[in-house]
Amino acid sequence: MSSPRALAQGGSVSVVRVLTSLVALVKPRIMVMALLTAAGAMSLSPGAPDAQAALWLLLGTGLIVGSANSLNMYLERDIDCLMARTKNRPLPTGKLAPRTALWFGLLLGAASLPALAILNLPTMALGLLALVAYVLVYTPLKQRTHWATWVGALPGALPVLMGWTAATGRVDLDGMVVFSVLFFWQIPHFHAIGMYRQLEYTKAGLKTLAGERGASAARSQISLYLVVQVAASLLLTPMGIAGTPYLVVAAALGVMVFAQAYPALLRGRADARWARSLFLASIVYLPVLFVTMVLDGRM
């Protein structure tokens, strides 16, 4: 018979495991990135920064992103079992019951809307659009067509627009330009991961451009939208949205990703290894760019 102390220790371990699993459900790294992009857009928006509005933005955005990620893991729990990248998540490993993940995701989503509504209705509406589009459109579409990448880029970039509307109360041209930076960043980023993990994705039934149309199509789209994305990032300064320090960093980052991508393309060595290197470079690119936005907006 177990001692009271052993039972207490067992209970503590169980609670810690559940809490750890709940944290994993929200995908903390993706959440931090979403918060950073929202903060970057808010910092660049017209007018003096409002600390209280920034706190509500970060809270509401964190809740909406956590909800979307939790519900995504709930819906894809059977698919996650089939891929090395996702098989250790809480639901495939049985660390968390699917029903718990479902209710946790719904609770986060319900809590996010009042927090965003405190800012203004446009920001709340964009948050709701991001949640619905990610969970009910993008997630099931990934098993049907590689065009899901474009669909998923919308909710993926909406935290930027939420940051803008939190400060301005409206969607305008300047806000859409900042939004486009993250929107177009996602296209080469996700085509690259689909290219170097093509076999794994195909086994799990997920459609990628490389899997459906071949590596050459993926390389073409990556090379094209790298140019579009870098051009969008540089456009912020001539439009008066960001300053010269931002332009210098954005240009340097653009040179970095071009140097990573195009020499191998020209030499005909743009293979899965190249795609993985480009994917990793894009992970470095994005936080540096948006941290620069935050700093530039506060200067």
LUMMARVO-664473 format. One record per residue (C-alpha): x, y, z. Coordinates in nm, 4 decimals. Layout:
<px: X | py: Y | pz: Z>
...
% end
This chain:
<px: 0.0000 | py: 0.0000 | pz: 0.0000>
<px: 0.1354 | py: 0.3404 | pz: -0.1014>
<px: 0.2233 | py: 0.5845 | pz: 0.1730>
<px: 0.0529 | py: 0.9268 | pz: 0.1906>
<px: 0.3845 | py: 1.0862 | pz: 0.0975>
<px: 0.4172 | py: 0.8685 | pz: -0.2112>
<px: 0.0597 | py: 0.9481 | pz: -0.3124>
<px: 0.1238 | py: 1.3190 | pz: -0.2687>
<px: 0.4391 | py: 1.2984 | pz: -0.4778>
<px: 0.2521 | py: 1.1039 | pz: -0.7442>
<px: -0.0223 | py: 1.3650 | pz: -0.7475>
<px: 0.2328 | py: 1.6449 | pz: -0.7810>
<px: 0.3994 | py: 1.4686 | pz: -1.0739>
<px: 0.0589 | py: 1.4247 | pz: -1.2401>
<px: -0.0293 | py: 1.7921 | pz: -1.1996>
<px: 0.3087 | py: 1.9014 | pz: -1.3341>
<px: 0.2685 | py: 1.6678 | pz: -1.6321>
<px: -0.0761 | py: 1.8079 | pz: -1.7128>
<px: 0.0426 | py: 2.1675 | pz: -1.6809>
<px: 0.3469 | py: 2.0957 | pz: -1.8966>
<px: 0.1248 | py: 1.9320 | pz: -2.1560>
<px: -0.1140 | py: 2.2277 | pz: -2.1588>
<px: 0.1787 | py: 2.4627 | pz: -2.2173>
<px: 0.2948 | py: 2.2415 | pz: -2.5049>
<px: -0.0548 | py: 2.2583 | pz: -2.6580>
<px: -0.0320 | py: 2.6323 | pz: -2.7153>
<px: 0.3016 | py: 2.5941 | pz: -2.9024>
<px: 0.4967 | py: 2.8517 | pz: -2.6981>
<px: 0.7506 | py: 2.9355 | pz: -2.9692>
<px: 0.4781 | py: 3.0116 | pz: -3.2215>
<px: 0.2904 | py: 3.2128 | pz: -2.9595>
<px: 0.5980 | py: 3.4212 | pz: -2.8764>
<px: 0.6488 | py: 3.4890 | pz: -3.2465>
<px: 0.2851 | py: 3.5971 | pz: -3.2857>
<px: 0.3147 | py: 3.8302 | pz: -2.9862>
<px: 0.6338 | py: 3.9785 | pz: -3.1269>
<px: 0.4766 | py: 4.0449 | pz: -3.4679>
<px: 0.1699 | py: 4.2041 | pz: -3.3068>
<px: 0.3932 | py: 4.4237 | pz: -3.0908>
<px: 0.6044 | py: 4.5200 | pz: -3.3919>
<px: 0.3020 | py: 4.6401 | pz: -3.5875>
<px: 0.1618 | py: 4.8267 | pz: -3.2886>
<px: 0.4962 | py: 5.0016 | pz: -3.2332>
<px: 0.5050 | py: 5.1255 | pz: -3.5918>
<px: 0.1455 | py: 5.2488 | pz: -3.5887>
<px: 0.0732 | py: 5.6245 | pz: -3.5765>
<px: 0.0461 | py: 5.7915 | pz: -3.2372>
<px: 0.2088 | py: 5.7470 | pz: -2.8989>
<px: 0.2317 | py: 5.3880 | pz: -2.7654>
<px: -0.0324 | py: 5.3012 | pz: -2.5064>
<px: 0.1013 | py: 5.0616 | pz: -2.2423>
<px: -0.2444 | py: 4.9500 | pz: -2.1303>
<px: -0.3559 | py: 4.8795 | pz: -2.4870>
<px: -0.0330 | py: 4.6884 | pz: -2.5473>
<px: -0.1022 | py: 4.4638 | pz: -2.2477>
<px: -0.4564 | py: 4.3860 | pz: -2.3659>
<px: -0.3238 | py: 4.3191 | pz: -2.7153>
<px: -0.0613 | py: 4.0757 | pz: -2.5906>
<px: -0.3104 | py: 3.9004 | pz: -2.3611>
<px: -0.5806 | py: 3.8689 | pz: -2.6253>
<px: -0.3395 | py: 3.7646 | pz: -2.8987>
<px: -0.1747 | py: 3.5079 | pz: -2.6716>
<px: -0.5123 | py: 3.3583 | pz: -2.5856>
<px: -0.6317 | py: 3.3449 | pz: -2.9469>
<px: -0.3061 | py: 3.1881 | pz: -3.0690>
<px: -0.3084 | py: 2.9387 | pz: -2.7809>
<px: -0.6662 | py: 2.8467 | pz: -2.8642>
<px: -0.5932 | py: 2.7968 | pz: -3.2335>
<px: -0.2868 | py: 2.5840 | pz: -3.1646>
<px: -0.4630 | py: 2.3703 | pz: -2.9026>
<px: -0.7617 | py: 2.3046 | pz: -3.1279>
<px: -0.5276 | py: 2.2312 | pz: -3.4175>
<px: -0.3492 | py: 1.9681 | pz: -3.2074>
<px: -0.6852 | py: 1.8210 | pz: -3.1092>
<px: -0.7976 | py: 1.7899 | pz: -3.4711>
<px: -0.4630 | py: 1.6554 | pz: -3.5949>
<px: -0.3878 | py: 1.4158 | pz: -3.3096>
<px: -0.4042 | py: 1.1103 | pz: -3.5379>
<px: -0.1878 | py: 1.2739 | pz: -3.8042>
<px: 0.0695 | py: 1.3833 | pz: -3.5469>
<px: 0.1292 | py: 1.0182 | pz: -3.4561>
<px: 0.2666 | py: 0.9580 | pz: -3.8060>
<px: 0.5377 | py: 1.2245 | pz: -3.8152>
<px: 0.8680 | py: 1.2353 | pz: -3.6289>
<px: 0.8342 | py: 1.6119 | pz: -3.5856>
<px: 0.5029 | py: 1.5820 | pz: -3.3999>
<px: 0.4802 | py: 1.2320 | pz: -3.2534>
<px: 0.5999 | py: 1.3485 | pz: -2.9100>
<px: 0.3241 | py: 1.6042 | pz: -2.8653>
<px: 0.0913 | py: 1.5602 | pz: -2.5648>
<px: -0.1971 | py: 1.3904 | pz: -2.7470>
<px: -0.0035 | py: 1.1319 | pz: -2.9541>
<px: 0.1920 | py: 1.0295 | pz: -2.6441>
<px: -0.1207 | py: 1.0033 | pz: -2.4296>
<px: 0.0025 | py: 1.2579 | pz: -2.1756>
<px: -0.3223 | py: 1.4473 | pz: -2.2167>
<px: -0.6748 | py: 1.3323 | pz: -2.2987>
<px: -0.8165 | py: 1.4680 | pz: -2.6283>
<px: -1.1224 | py: 1.6032 | pz: -2.4487>
<px: -0.8994 | py: 1.8056 | pz: -2.2175>
<px: -0.7237 | py: 1.9613 | pz: -2.5178>
<px: -1.0574 | py: 2.0398 | pz: -2.6808>
<px: -1.2038 | py: 2.2160 | pz: -2.3779>
<px: -0.8777 | py: 2.3956 | pz: -2.3069>
<px: -0.8685 | py: 2.5309 | pz: -2.6604>
<px: -1.2317 | py: 2.6401 | pz: -2.6491>
<px: -1.1800 | py: 2.8089 | pz: -2.3117>
<px: -0.8812 | py: 3.0056 | pz: -2.4387>
<px: -1.0752 | py: 3.1121 | pz: -2.7469>
<px: -1.3738 | py: 3.2256 | pz: -2.5404>
<px: -1.1484 | py: 3.4247 | pz: -2.3069>
<px: -0.9619 | py: 3.5923 | pz: -2.5936>
<px: -1.2581 | py: 3.7729 | pz: -2.7457>
<px: -1.3505 | py: 3.9921 | pz: -2.4462>
<px: -0.9842 | py: 4.0817 | pz: -2.3997>
<px: -0.9587 | py: 4.1958 | pz: -2.7627>
<px: -1.2984 | py: 4.3679 | pz: -2.7496>
<px: -1.1636 | py: 4.5938 | pz: -2.4737>
<px: -0.9279 | py: 4.7341 | pz: -2.7387>
<px: -1.1881 | py: 4.7779 | pz: -3.0138>
<px: -1.4249 | py: 4.5758 | pz: -3.2291>
<px: -1.2013 | py: 4.5605 | pz: -3.5410>
<px: -0.9246 | py: 4.3934 | pz: -3.3402>
<px: -1.1691 | py: 4.1441 | pz: -3.1892>
<px: -1.3155 | py: 4.0691 | pz: -3.5336>
<px: -0.9690 | py: 4.0051 | pz: -3.6773>
<px: -0.8887 | py: 3.7737 | pz: -3.3860>
<px: -1.2079 | py: 3.5772 | pz: -3.4419>
<px: -1.1337 | py: 3.5567 | pz: -3.8149>
<px: -0.7838 | py: 3.4253 | pz: -3.7393>
<px: -0.9188 | py: 3.1574 | pz: -3.5051>
<px: -1.1947 | py: 3.0364 | pz: -3.7372>
<px: -0.9750 | py: 3.0432 | pz: -4.0478>
<px: -0.6909 | py: 2.8521 | pz: -3.8815>
<px: -0.8983 | py: 2.5855 | pz: -3.7091>
<px: -1.1947 | py: 2.5296 | pz: -3.9407>
<px: -1.0464 | py: 2.6124 | pz: -4.2821>
<px: -0.6684 | py: 2.5765 | pz: -4.2863>
<px: -0.6386 | py: 2.2689 | pz: -4.0637>
<px: -0.8696 | py: 2.0396 | pz: -4.2670>
<px: -0.7504 | py: 2.1890 | pz: -4.5985>
<px: -0.3931 | py: 2.0723 | pz: -4.5334>
<px: -0.5050 | py: 1.7189 | pz: -4.6164>
<px: -0.6659 | py: 1.8235 | pz: -4.9460>
<px: -0.4426 | py: 2.0698 | pz: -5.1305>
<px: -0.1096 | py: 2.2479 | pz: -5.1151>
<px: -0.3013 | py: 2.5752 | pz: -5.1556>
<px: -0.3670 | py: 2.5429 | pz: -4.7831>
<px: -0.0312 | py: 2.7197 | pz: -4.7397>
<px: -0.1847 | py: 3.0384 | pz: -4.8790>
<px: -0.4988 | py: 2.9967 | pz: -4.6722>
<px: -0.2942 | py: 2.9435 | pz: -4.3557>
<px: -0.0855 | py: 3.2526 | pz: -4.4287>
<px: -0.3927 | py: 3.4675 | pz: -4.3567>
<px: -0.4472 | py: 3.3698 | pz: -3.9899>
<px: -0.0725 | py: 3.3393 | pz: -3.9493>
<px: -0.0254 | py: 3.7057 | pz: -4.0383>
<px: -0.3386 | py: 3.8474 | pz: -3.8748>
<px: -0.1637 | py: 3.9169 | pz: -3.5384>
<px: 0.0252 | py: 4.1896 | pz: -3.7278>
<px: -0.2976 | py: 4.3516 | pz: -3.8416>
<px: -0.4419 | py: 4.3096 | pz: -3.4926>
<px: -0.1443 | py: 4.5010 | pz: -3.3547>
<px: -0.2077 | py: 4.7786 | pz: -3.6039>
<px: -0.5831 | py: 4.8051 | pz: -3.5406>
<px: -0.5306 | py: 4.7887 | pz: -3.1631>
<px: -0.3571 | py: 5.1242 | pz: -3.1950>
<px: -0.5489 | py: 5.2820 | pz: -3.4848>
<px: -0.8948 | py: 5.1218 | pz: -3.4650>
<px: -0.8994 | py: 5.0668 | pz: -3.8416>
<px: -0.7557 | py: 4.8604 | pz: -4.1265>
<px: -0.5728 | py: 5.0933 | pz: -4.3668>
<px: -0.3106 | py: 5.0758 | pz: -4.6407>
<px: -0.0131 | py: 5.1180 | pz: -4.4068>
<px: -0.1386 | py: 4.8400 | pz: -4.1833>
<px: -0.1874 | py: 4.6105 | pz: -4.4823>
<px: 0.1697 | py: 4.6727 | pz: -4.5959>
<px: 0.3039 | py: 4.5695 | pz: -4.2542>
<px: 0.0672 | py: 4.2691 | pz: -4.2644>
<px: 0.2045 | py: 4.1712 | pz: -4.6078>
<px: 0.5566 | py: 4.1323 | pz: -4.4667>
<px: 0.4515 | py: 3.8392 | pz: -4.2496>
<px: 0.1970 | py: 3.7080 | pz: -4.4993>
<px: 0.4537 | py: 3.6659 | pz: -4.7767>
<px: 0.7256 | py: 3.5453 | pz: -4.5362>
<px: 0.5163 | py: 3.2356 | pz: -4.4715>
<px: 0.5053 | py: 3.1195 | pz: -4.8351>
<px: 0.8763 | py: 3.0360 | pz: -4.8866>
<px: 0.9037 | py: 2.9361 | pz: -4.5195>
<px: 0.6361 | py: 2.6662 | pz: -4.5427>
<px: 0.7243 | py: 2.5537 | pz: -4.8949>
<px: 1.0787 | py: 2.5003 | pz: -4.7668>
<px: 0.9690 | py: 2.2832 | pz: -4.4753>
<px: 0.7333 | py: 2.0950 | pz: -4.7072>
<px: 1.0225 | py: 2.0322 | pz: -4.9429>
<px: 1.2698 | py: 1.8923 | pz: -4.6927>
<px: 1.0041 | py: 1.6930 | pz: -4.5042>
<px: 0.8176 | py: 1.5832 | pz: -4.8159>
<px: 0.8233 | py: 1.2092 | pz: -4.7485>
<px: 0.7102 | py: 1.2544 | pz: -4.3890>
<px: 0.4260 | py: 1.4859 | pz: -4.4899>
<px: 0.3132 | py: 1.2540 | pz: -4.7698>
<px: 0.3061 | py: 0.9580 | pz: -4.5310>
<px: 0.0827 | py: 1.1566 | pz: -4.2954>
<px: -0.1514 | py: 1.2572 | pz: -4.5780>
<px: -0.0612 | py: 1.6278 | pz: -4.5736>
<px: -0.0417 | py: 1.7996 | pz: -4.9107>
<px: 0.2617 | py: 2.0120 | pz: -4.9977>
<px: 0.3650 | py: 2.1879 | pz: -5.3159>
<px: 0.6741 | py: 1.9676 | pz: -5.3422>
<px: 0.4650 | py: 1.6541 | pz: -5.2895>
<px: 0.1946 | py: 1.7437 | pz: -5.5426>
<px: 0.3895 | py: 1.9279 | pz: -5.8136>
<px: 0.7503 | py: 1.8350 | pz: -5.7471>
<px: 1.0618 | py: 1.9975 | pz: -5.6037>
<px: 1.1110 | py: 2.2251 | pz: -5.9062>
<px: 0.7721 | py: 2.3905 | pz: -5.8470>
<px: 0.8575 | py: 2.4388 | pz: -5.4791>
<px: 1.1956 | py: 2.5920 | pz: -5.5687>
<px: 1.0300 | py: 2.8316 | pz: -5.8144>
<px: 0.7730 | py: 2.9486 | pz: -5.5614>
<px: 1.0356 | py: 2.9861 | pz: -5.2889>
<px: 1.2649 | py: 3.1943 | pz: -5.5088>
<px: 0.9786 | py: 3.4171 | pz: -5.6302>
<px: 0.8210 | py: 3.4889 | pz: -5.2929>
<px: 1.1518 | py: 3.5492 | pz: -5.1191>
<px: 1.1836 | py: 3.8506 | pz: -5.3501>
<px: 0.8240 | py: 3.9597 | pz: -5.2840>
<px: 0.8663 | py: 3.9260 | pz: -4.9082>
<px: 1.1944 | py: 4.1185 | pz: -4.8918>
<px: 1.0514 | py: 4.3890 | pz: -5.1182>
<px: 0.7485 | py: 4.4219 | pz: -4.8894>
<px: 0.9763 | py: 4.4586 | pz: -4.5875>
<px: 1.1791 | py: 4.7352 | pz: -4.7554>
<px: 0.8651 | py: 4.9235 | pz: -4.8594>
<px: 0.7941 | py: 5.0289 | pz: -4.5008>
<px: 1.0573 | py: 5.3021 | pz: -4.4986>
<px: 0.9694 | py: 5.4893 | pz: -4.8218>
<px: 0.6052 | py: 5.4796 | pz: -4.7123>
<px: 0.7022 | py: 5.6529 | pz: -4.3871>
<px: 0.5940 | py: 5.3607 | pz: -4.1673>
<px: 0.9444 | py: 5.2782 | pz: -4.0414>
<px: 1.2700 | py: 5.4707 | pz: -4.0223>
<px: 1.6221 | py: 5.4371 | pz: -4.1550>
<px: 1.7530 | py: 5.2040 | pz: -3.8783>
<px: 1.4768 | py: 4.9579 | pz: -3.9676>
<px: 1.5635 | py: 4.9871 | pz: -4.3384>
<px: 1.9287 | py: 4.9050 | pz: -4.2709>
<px: 1.8392 | py: 4.5910 | pz: -4.0733>
<px: 1.5706 | py: 4.4822 | pz: -4.3223>
<px: 1.8150 | py: 4.5219 | pz: -4.6109>
<px: 2.0846 | py: 4.3239 | pz: -4.4282>
<px: 1.8381 | py: 4.0451 | pz: -4.3519>
<px: 1.7291 | py: 4.0424 | pz: -4.7149>
<px: 2.0889 | py: 4.0012 | pz: -4.8273>
<px: 2.1247 | py: 3.7144 | pz: -4.5773>
<px: 1.8291 | py: 3.5145 | pz: -4.7117>
<px: 1.9220 | py: 3.5878 | pz: -5.0744>
<px: 2.2767 | py: 3.4666 | pz: -5.0072>
<px: 2.1303 | py: 3.1521 | pz: -4.8551>
<px: 1.8902 | py: 3.0864 | pz: -5.1408>
<px: 2.0148 | py: 3.1965 | pz: -5.4797>
<px: 2.3754 | py: 3.0686 | pz: -5.5116>
<px: 2.2539 | py: 2.7110 | pz: -5.4620>
<px: 1.9654 | py: 2.7702 | pz: -5.7029>
<px: 2.2009 | py: 2.8979 | pz: -5.9723>
<px: 2.4357 | py: 2.6021 | pz: -5.9229>
<px: 2.1484 | py: 2.3546 | pz: -5.9378>
<px: 2.2015 | py: 2.2385 | pz: -5.5798>
<px: 1.8679 | py: 2.3454 | pz: -5.4332>
<px: 1.7769 | py: 2.0150 | pz: -5.2739>
<px: 1.6176 | py: 1.9071 | pz: -4.9440>
<px: 1.9290 | py: 2.0086 | pz: -4.7523>
<px: 1.9099 | py: 2.3538 | pz: -4.9128>
<px: 1.5426 | py: 2.3801 | pz: -4.8207>
<px: 1.6203 | py: 2.2967 | pz: -4.4574>
<px: 1.8951 | py: 2.5609 | pz: -4.4416>
<px: 1.6629 | py: 2.8185 | pz: -4.5935>
<px: 1.3902 | py: 2.7246 | pz: -4.3459>
<px: 1.6302 | py: 2.7780 | pz: -4.0549>
<px: 1.7448 | py: 3.1105 | pz: -4.2003>
<px: 1.3829 | py: 3.2257 | pz: -4.2181>
<px: 1.3410 | py: 3.1454 | pz: -3.8489>
<px: 1.6309 | py: 3.3789 | pz: -3.7704>
<px: 1.5059 | py: 3.6442 | pz: -4.0126>
<px: 1.1572 | py: 3.6984 | pz: -3.8713>
<px: 1.2216 | py: 3.7728 | pz: -3.5008>
<px: 1.5158 | py: 3.9998 | pz: -3.5829>
<px: 1.3008 | py: 4.1958 | pz: -3.8282>
<px: 1.0101 | py: 4.2408 | pz: -3.5875>
<px: 1.2290 | py: 4.3221 | pz: -3.2886>
<px: 1.3724 | py: 4.5950 | pz: -3.5086>
<px: 1.0175 | py: 4.7146 | pz: -3.5787>
<px: 0.9485 | py: 4.7368 | pz: -3.2057>
<px: 1.2691 | py: 4.9325 | pz: -3.1434>
<px: 1.2234 | py: 5.1536 | pz: -3.4480>
<px: 0.8669 | py: 5.2387 | pz: -3.3482>
<px: 0.9789 | py: 5.3493 | pz: -3.0033>
<px: 1.2585 | py: 5.5788 | pz: -3.1265>
% end
